[in-house]
Amino acid sequence: MAVASFPATGHSQARTSNSSLKAFGPDFESVLQQHGVVGGGFALVRGQGPEQTIAFGEARRETHQRIDDSTAYNWASITKTM
């Protein structure tokens, strides 16, 4: 899983259109599949919460539980071992 955060920079920040995020969806799914990722989610966040989300695949392979906007992910950090 990867997370990226980009702070807003004044009024010149470009707005992402609904169509451009929809166009991103198939590319997102393709990259996850190429790397053997079972499922993942992407959120475009502005203000206090997600403006748009994309969900792909399964949260649990054994039960075939689909990923949706309320799927919780387990996070871990290996930096403490370095």
Backbone atoms as SQL, in Angstrom:
CREATE TABLE atoms (id INTEGER PRIMARY KEY, chain TEXT, resi INTEGER, resn TEXT, atom TEXT, x REAL, y REAL, z REAL);
INSERT INTO atoms VALUES
  (1, 'A', 1, 'MET', 'N', 0.840, -1.155, 0.000),
  (2, 'A', 1, 'MET', 'CA', 0.000, 0.000, 0.000),
  (3, 'A', 1, 'MET', 'C', 0.892, 1.227, 0.000),
  (4, 'A', 2, 'ALA', 'N', 0.498, 2.223, -0.721),
  (5, 'A', 2, 'ALA', 'CA', 1.235, 3.480, -0.757),
  (6, 'A', 2, 'ALA', 'C', 0.293, 4.622, -0.426),
  (7, 'A', 3, 'VAL', 'N', 0.817, 5.583, 0.282),
  (8, 'A', 3, 'VAL', 'CA', 0.025, 6.757, 0.637),
  (9, 'A', 3, 'VAL', 'C', 0.802, 7.995, 0.227),
  (10, 'A', 4, 'ALA', 'N', 0.148, 8.919, -0.418),
  (11, 'A', 4, 'ALA', 'CA', 0.787, 10.172, -0.801),
  (12, 'A', 4, 'ALA', 'C', -0.103, 11.315, -0.351),
  (13, 'A', 5, 'SER', 'N', 0.527, 12.363, 0.130),
  (14, 'A', 5, 'SER', 'CA', -0.221, 13.535, 0.581),
  (15, 'A', 5, 'SER', 'C', 0.423, 14.770, -0.010),
  (16, 'A', 6, 'PHE', 'N', -0.392, 15.621, -0.599),
  (17, 'A', 6, 'PHE', 'CA', 0.104, 16.838, -1.210),
  (18, 'A', 6, 'PHE', 'C', -0.684, 18.016, -0.658),
  (19, 'A', 7, 'PRO', 'N', -0.035, 18.930, 0.059),
  (20, 'A', 7, 'PRO', 'CA', -0.765, 20.057, 0.631),
  (21, 'A', 7, 'PRO', 'C', -1.250, 21.018, -0.445),
  (22, 'A', 8, 'ALA', 'N', -2.371, 21.667, -0.152),
  (23, 'A', 8, 'ALA', 'CA', -2.905, 22.681, -1.056),
  (24, 'A', 8, 'ALA', 'C', -1.974, 23.874, -1.064),
  (25, 'A', 9, 'THR', 'N', -1.817, 24.479, -2.246),
  (26, 'A', 9, 'THR', 'CA', -0.925, 25.629, -2.377),
  (27, 'A', 9, 'THR', 'C', -1.678, 26.792, -2.995),
  (28, 'A', 10, 'GLY', 'N', -2.415, 27.501, -2.201),
  (29, 'A', 10, 'GLY', 'CA', -3.100, 28.700, -2.669),
  (30, 'A', 10, 'GLY', 'C', -4.240, 28.426, -3.625),
  (31, 'A', 11, 'HIS', 'N', -4.657, 29.454, -4.349),
  (32, 'A', 11, 'HIS', 'CA', -5.806, 29.358, -5.237),
  (33, 'A', 11, 'HIS', 'C', -5.452, 28.812, -6.614),
  (34, 'A', 12, 'SER', 'N', -4.172, 28.658, -6.910),
  (35, 'A', 12, 'SER', 'CA', -3.788, 28.196, -8.241),
  (36, 'A', 12, 'SER', 'C', -3.816, 26.687, -8.377),
  (37, 'A', 13, 'GLN', 'N', -4.179, 25.980, -7.304),
  (38, 'A', 13, 'GLN', 'CA', -4.200, 24.521, -7.356),
  (39, 'A', 13, 'GLN', 'C', -5.240, 24.043, -8.362),
  (40, 'A', 14, 'ALA', 'N', -4.821, 23.142, -9.244),
  (41, 'A', 14, 'ALA', 'CA', -5.736, 22.598, -10.248),
  (42, 'A', 14, 'ALA', 'C', -6.728, 21.660, -9.586),
  (43, 'A', 15, 'ARG', 'N', -7.962, 21.675, -10.047),
  (44, 'A', 15, 'ARG', 'CA', -8.992, 20.775, -9.553),
  (45, 'A', 15, 'ARG', 'C', -9.030, 19.538, -10.449),
  (46, 'A', 16, 'THR', 'N', -9.160, 18.375, -9.846),
  (47, 'A', 16, 'THR', 'CA', -9.262, 17.144, -10.614),
  (48, 'A', 16, 'THR', 'C', -10.715, 16.935, -10.984),
  (49, 'A', 17, 'SER', 'N', -10.978, 16.719, -12.254),
  (50, 'A', 17, 'SER', 'CA', -12.350, 16.510, -12.693),
  (51, 'A', 17, 'SER', 'C', -12.774, 15.077, -12.410),
  (52, 'A', 18, 'ASN', 'N', -14.084, 14.859, -12.336),
  (53, 'A', 18, 'ASN', 'CA', -14.604, 13.513, -12.134),
  (54, 'A', 18, 'ASN', 'C', -14.148, 12.585, -13.243),
  (55, 'A', 19, 'SER', 'N', -14.109, 13.091, -14.478),
  (56, 'A', 19, 'SER', 'CA', -13.732, 12.234, -15.604),
  (57, 'A', 19, 'SER', 'C', -12.269, 11.825, -15.537),
  (58, 'A', 20, 'SER', 'N', -11.384, 12.702, -15.054),
  (59, 'A', 20, 'SER', 'CA', -9.974, 12.325, -14.990),
  (60, 'A', 20, 'SER', 'C', -9.729, 11.279, -13.902),
  (61, 'A', 21, 'LEU', 'N', -10.471, 11.345, -12.802),
  (62, 'A', 21, 'LEU', 'CA', -10.323, 10.320, -11.766),
  (63, 'A', 21, 'LEU', 'C', -10.919, 8.996, -12.240),
  (64, 'A', 22, 'LYS', 'N', -12.012, 9.056, -12.968),
  (65, 'A', 22, 'LYS', 'CA', -12.587, 7.832, -13.537),
  (66, 'A', 22, 'LYS', 'C', -11.614, 7.200, -14.526),
  (67, 'A', 23, 'ALA', 'N', -10.900, 8.014, -15.279),
  (68, 'A', 23, 'ALA', 'CA', -9.909, 7.503, -16.221),
  (69, 'A', 23, 'ALA', 'C', -8.730, 6.872, -15.491),
  (70, 'A', 24, 'PHE', 'N', -8.439, 7.343, -14.281),
  (71, 'A', 24, 'PHE', 'CA', -7.348, 6.815, -13.472),
  (72, 'A', 24, 'PHE', 'C', -7.678, 5.417, -12.935),
  (73, 'A', 25, 'GLY', 'N', -8.948, 5.125, -12.707),
  (74, 'A', 25, 'GLY', 'CA', -9.381, 3.861, -12.110),
  (75, 'A', 25, 'GLY', 'C', -8.824, 2.624, -12.789),
  (76, 'A', 26, 'PRO', 'N', -8.985, 2.475, -14.109),
  (77, 'A', 26, 'PRO', 'CA', -8.446, 1.284, -14.774),
  (78, 'A', 26, 'PRO', 'C', -6.919, 1.172, -14.657),
  (79, 'A', 27, 'ASP', 'N', -6.210, 2.293, -14.689),
  (80, 'A', 27, 'ASP', 'CA', -4.748, 2.260, -14.525),
  (81, 'A', 27, 'ASP', 'C', -4.384, 1.801, -13.116),
  (82, 'A', 28, 'PHE', 'N', -5.115, 2.284, -12.128),
  (83, 'A', 28, 'PHE', 'CA', -4.900, 1.896, -10.724),
  (84, 'A', 28, 'PHE', 'C', -5.076, 0.384, -10.579),
  (85, 'A', 29, 'GLU', 'N', -6.175, -0.145, -11.099),
  (86, 'A', 29, 'GLU', 'CA', -6.436, -1.582, -11.027),
  (87, 'A', 29, 'GLU', 'C', -5.364, -2.380, -11.763),
  (88, 'A', 30, 'SER', 'N', -4.946, -1.906, -12.928),
  (89, 'A', 30, 'SER', 'CA', -3.946, -2.599, -13.726),
  (90, 'A', 30, 'SER', 'C', -2.610, -2.718, -12.986),
  (91, 'A', 31, 'VAL', 'N', -2.176, -1.640, -12.361),
  (92, 'A', 31, 'VAL', 'CA', -0.903, -1.664, -11.629),
  (93, 'A', 31, 'VAL', 'C', -0.991, -2.620, -10.443),
  (94, 'A', 32, 'LEU', 'N', -2.107, -2.599, -9.723),
  (95, 'A', 32, 'LEU', 'CA', -2.262, -3.525, -8.592),
  (96, 'A', 32, 'LEU', 'C', -2.212, -4.969, -9.082),
  (97, 'A', 33, 'GLN', 'N', -2.900, -5.271, -10.160),
  (98, 'A', 33, 'GLN', 'CA', -2.901, -6.627, -10.703),
  (99, 'A', 33, 'GLN', 'C', -1.508, -7.053, -11.161),
  (100, 'A', 34, 'GLN', 'N', -0.773, -6.147, -11.817),
  (101, 'A', 34, 'GLN', 'CA', 0.579, -6.461, -12.298),
  (102, 'A', 34, 'GLN', 'C', 1.504, -6.846, -11.157),
  (103, 'A', 35, 'HIS', 'N', 1.271, -6.277, -9.978),
  (104, 'A', 35, 'HIS', 'CA', 2.142, -6.530, -8.828),
  (105, 'A', 35, 'HIS', 'C', 1.562, -7.558, -7.863),
  (106, 'A', 36, 'GLY', 'N', 0.484, -8.216, -8.259),
  (107, 'A', 36, 'GLY', 'CA', -0.083, -9.280, -7.438),
  (108, 'A', 36, 'GLY', 'C', -0.802, -8.794, -6.192),
  (109, 'A', 37, 'VAL', 'N', -1.245, -7.556, -6.197),
  (110, 'A', 37, 'VAL', 'CA', -1.966, -7.013, -5.047),
  (111, 'A', 37, 'VAL', 'C', -3.416, -7.474, -5.138),
  (112, 'A', 38, 'VAL', 'N', -3.932, -8.035, -4.042),
  (113, 'A', 38, 'VAL', 'CA', -5.281, -8.589, -4.020),
  (114, 'A', 38, 'VAL', 'C', -6.337, -7.490, -4.104),
  (115, 'A', 39, 'GLY', 'N', -6.075, -6.355, -3.489),
  (116, 'A', 39, 'GLY', 'CA', -7.037, -5.260, -3.530),
  (117, 'A', 39, 'GLY', 'C', -6.453, -4.000, -2.932),
  (118, 'A', 40, 'GLY', 'N', -7.101, -2.889, -3.190),
  (119, 'A', 40, 'GLY', 'CA', -6.617, -1.623, -2.657),
  (120, 'A', 40, 'GLY', 'C', -7.644, -0.529, -2.854),
  (121, 'A', 41, 'GLY', 'N', -7.383, 0.585, -2.235),
  (122, 'A', 41, 'GLY', 'CA', -8.279, 1.717, -2.350),
  (123, 'A', 41, 'GLY', 'C', -7.501, 2.996, -2.585),
  (124, 'A', 42, 'PHE', 'N', -8.145, 3.947, -3.204),
  (125, 'A', 42, 'PHE', 'CA', -7.558, 5.249, -3.483),
  (126, 'A', 42, 'PHE', 'C', -8.597, 6.298, -3.151),
  (127, 'A', 43, 'ALA', 'N', -8.187, 7.349, -2.476),
  (128, 'A', 43, 'ALA', 'CA', -9.119, 8.431, -2.143),
  (129, 'A', 43, 'ALA', 'C', -8.509, 9.768, -2.515),
  (130, 'A', 44, 'LEU', 'N', -9.311, 10.606, -3.132),
  (131, 'A', 44, 'LEU', 'CA', -8.948, 11.995, -3.390),
  (132, 'A', 44, 'LEU', 'C', -9.594, 12.806, -2.267),
  (133, 'A', 45, 'VAL', 'N', -8.755, 13.373, -1.406),
  (134, 'A', 45, 'VAL', 'CA', -9.256, 14.061, -0.217),
  (135, 'A', 45, 'VAL', 'C', -9.039, 15.556, -0.357),
  (136, 'A', 46, 'ARG', 'N', -10.105, 16.290, -0.152),
  (137, 'A', 46, 'ARG', 'CA', -10.053, 17.759, -0.111),
  (138, 'A', 46, 'ARG', 'C', -10.894, 18.198, 1.063),
  (139, 'A', 47, 'GLY', 'N', -10.413, 19.156, 1.807),
  (140, 'A', 47, 'GLY', 'CA', -11.188, 19.642, 2.942),
  (141, 'A', 47, 'GLY', 'C', -11.227, 18.615, 4.060),
  (142, 'A', 48, 'GLN', 'N', -12.417, 18.307, 4.524),
  (143, 'A', 48, 'GLN', 'CA', -12.573, 17.450, 5.694),
  (144, 'A', 48, 'GLN', 'C', -12.726, 15.965, 5.401),
  (145, 'A', 49, 'GLY', 'N', -12.780, 15.577, 4.157),
  (146, 'A', 49, 'GLY', 'CA', -12.961, 14.159, 3.877),
  (147, 'A', 49, 'GLY', 'C', -12.782, 13.834, 2.410),
  (148, 'A', 50, 'PRO', 'N', -13.004, 12.561, 2.066),
  (149, 'A', 50, 'PRO', 'CA', -12.811, 12.135, 0.682),
  (150, 'A', 50, 'PRO', 'C', -13.816, 12.781, -0.269),
  (151, 'A', 51, 'GLU', 'N', -13.289, 13.270, -1.371),
  (152, 'A', 51, 'GLU', 'CA', -14.133, 13.833, -2.422),
  (153, 'A', 51, 'GLU', 'C', -14.582, 12.724, -3.370),
  (154, 'A', 52, 'GLN', 'N', -13.656, 11.807, -3.673),
  (155, 'A', 52, 'GLN', 'CA', -13.942, 10.664, -4.533),
  (156, 'A', 52, 'GLN', 'C', -13.092, 9.489, -4.082),
  (157, 'A', 53, 'THR', 'N', -13.585, 8.283, -4.309),
  (158, 'A', 53, 'THR', 'CA', -12.830, 7.082, -3.947),
  (159, 'A', 53, 'THR', 'C', -12.898, 6.062, -5.071),
  (160, 'A', 54, 'ILE', 'N', -11.876, 5.210, -5.098),
  (161, 'A', 54, 'ILE', 'CA', -11.829, 4.072, -6.007),
  (162, 'A', 54, 'ILE', 'C', -11.489, 2.860, -5.156),
  (163, 'A', 55, 'ALA', 'N', -12.228, 1.781, -5.312),
  (164, 'A', 55, 'ALA', 'CA', -11.942, 0.540, -4.588),
  (165, 'A', 55, 'ALA', 'C', -11.776, -0.579, -5.611),
  (166, 'A', 56, 'PHE', 'N', -10.801, -1.439, -5.346),
  (167, 'A', 56, 'PHE', 'CA', -10.514, -2.534, -6.267),
  (168, 'A', 56, 'PHE', 'C', -10.227, -3.806, -5.489),
  (169, 'A', 57, 'GLY', 'N', -10.791, -4.905, -5.899),
  (170, 'A', 57, 'GLY', 'CA', -10.412, -6.211, -5.383),
  (171, 'A', 57, 'GLY', 'C', -11.054, -6.604, -4.076),
  (172, 'A', 58, 'GLU', 'N', -10.321, -7.460, -3.357),
  (173, 'A', 58, 'GLU', 'CA', -10.845, -8.067, -2.141),
  (174, 'A', 58, 'GLU', 'C', -10.053, -7.641, -0.908),
  (175, 'A', 59, 'ALA', 'N', -10.787, -7.431, 0.181),
  (176, 'A', 59, 'ALA', 'CA', -10.150, -7.139, 1.461),
  (177, 'A', 59, 'ALA', 'C', -9.663, -8.433, 2.110),
  (178, 'A', 60, 'ARG', 'N', -10.419, -9.504, 1.928),
  (179, 'A', 60, 'ARG', 'CA', -10.069, -10.812, 2.457),
  (180, 'A', 60, 'ARG', 'C', -10.247, -11.850, 1.352),
  (181, 'A', 61, 'ARG', 'N', -9.141, -12.445, 0.982),
  (182, 'A', 61, 'ARG', 'CA', -9.153, -13.421, -0.102),
  (183, 'A', 61, 'ARG', 'C', -9.973, -14.663, 0.267),
  (184, 'A', 62, 'GLU', 'N', -9.860, -15.093, 1.546),
  (185, 'A', 62, 'GLU', 'CA', -10.522, -16.328, 1.977),
  (186, 'A', 62, 'GLU', 'C', -12.039, -16.235, 1.882),
  (187, 'A', 63, 'THR', 'N', -12.596, -15.079, 2.207),
  (188, 'A', 63, 'THR', 'CA', -14.051, -14.920, 2.227),
  (189, 'A', 63, 'THR', 'C', -14.563, -14.142, 1.017),
  (190, 'A', 64, 'HIS', 'N', -13.663, -13.699, 0.174),
  (191, 'A', 64, 'HIS', 'CA', -14.002, -12.889, -1.005),
  (192, 'A', 64, 'HIS', 'C', -14.738, -11.598, -0.627),
  (193, 'A', 65, 'GLN', 'N', -14.381, -11.052, 0.529),
  (194, 'A', 65, 'GLN', 'CA', -14.972, -9.778, 0.976),
  (195, 'A', 65, 'GLN', 'C', -14.459, -8.653, 0.083),
  (196, 'A', 66, 'ARG', 'N', -15.377, -7.960, -0.579),
  (197, 'A', 66, 'ARG', 'CA', -15.019, -6.865, -1.476),
  (198, 'A', 66, 'ARG', 'C', -14.562, -5.640, -0.683),
  (199, 'A', 67, 'ILE', 'N', -13.694, -4.866, -1.283),
  (200, 'A', 67, 'ILE', 'CA', -13.261, -3.598, -0.693),
  (201, 'A', 67, 'ILE', 'C', -14.314, -2.542, -1.001),
  (202, 'A', 68, 'ASP', 'N', -14.596, -1.716, -0.008),
  (203, 'A', 68, 'ASP', 'CA', -15.493, -0.584, -0.214),
  (204, 'A', 68, 'ASP', 'C', -14.962, 0.618, 0.571),
  (205, 'A', 69, 'ASP', 'N', -15.726, 1.694, 0.610),
  (206, 'A', 69, 'ASP', 'CA', -15.267, 2.921, 1.262),
  (207, 'A', 69, 'ASP', 'C', -15.068, 2.775, 2.767),
  (208, 'A', 70, 'SER', 'N', -15.620, 1.743, 3.385),
  (209, 'A', 70, 'SER', 'CA', -15.476, 1.582, 4.833),
  (210, 'A', 70, 'SER', 'C', -14.481, 0.486, 5.215),
  (211, 'A', 71, 'THR', 'N', -13.752, -0.061, 4.248),
  (212, 'A', 71, 'THR', 'CA', -12.766, -1.099, 4.537),
  (213, 'A', 71, 'THR', 'C', -11.628, -0.528, 5.377),
  (214, 'A', 72, 'ALA', 'N', -11.306, -1.221, 6.472),
  (215, 'A', 72, 'ALA', 'CA', -10.190, -0.821, 7.343),
  (216, 'A', 72, 'ALA', 'C', -8.952, -1.628, 6.952),
  (217, 'A', 73, 'TYR', 'N', -7.823, -0.947, 6.850),
  (218, 'A', 73, 'TYR', 'CA', -6.568, -1.598, 6.490),
  (219, 'A', 73, 'TYR', 'C', -5.660, -1.664, 7.712),
  (220, 'A', 74, 'ASN', 'N', -4.934, -2.779, 7.846),
  (221, 'A', 74, 'ASN', 'CA', -3.916, -2.892, 8.893),
  (222, 'A', 74, 'ASN', 'C', -2.643, -2.239, 8.385),
  (223, 'A', 75, 'TRP', 'N', -2.074, -1.384, 9.203),
  (224, 'A', 75, 'TRP', 'CA', -0.847, -0.691, 8.833),
  (225, 'A', 75, 'TRP', 'C', 0.279, -1.188, 9.725),
  (226, 'A', 76, 'ALA', 'N', 1.472, -1.215, 9.172),
  (227, 'A', 76, 'ALA', 'CA', 2.643, -1.618, 9.943),
  (228, 'A', 76, 'ALA', 'C', 3.828, -0.784, 9.495),
  (229, 'A', 77, 'SER', 'N', 4.788, -0.650, 10.386),
  (230, 'A', 77, 'SER', 'CA', 5.995, 0.098, 10.064),
  (231, 'A', 77, 'SER', 'C', 7.209, -0.768, 10.359),
  (232, 'A', 78, 'ILE', 'N', 8.120, -0.877, 9.384),
  (233, 'A', 78, 'ILE', 'CA', 9.343, -1.637, 9.626),
  (234, 'A', 78, 'ILE', 'C', 10.518, -0.713, 9.903),
  (235, 'A', 79, 'THR', 'N', 10.292, 0.588, 9.961),
  (236, 'A', 79, 'THR', 'CA', 11.407, 1.518, 10.151),
  (237, 'A', 79, 'THR', 'C', 12.049, 1.373, 11.529),
  (238, 'A', 80, 'LYS', 'N', 11.312, 0.861, 12.494),
  (239, 'A', 80, 'LYS', 'CA', 11.871, 0.708, 13.837),
  (240, 'A', 80, 'LYS', 'C', 12.992, -0.350, 13.885),
  (241, 'A', 81, 'THR', 'N', 13.011, -1.238, 12.913),
  (242, 'A', 81, 'THR', 'CA', 14.043, -2.275, 12.895),
  (243, 'A', 81, 'THR', 'C', 15.338, -1.791, 12.259),
  (244, 'A', 82, 'MET', 'N', 15.318, -0.619, 11.686),
  (245, 'A', 82, 'MET', 'CA', 16.514, -0.116, 11.001),
  (246, 'A', 82, 'MET', 'C', 17.359, 0.745, 11.907);
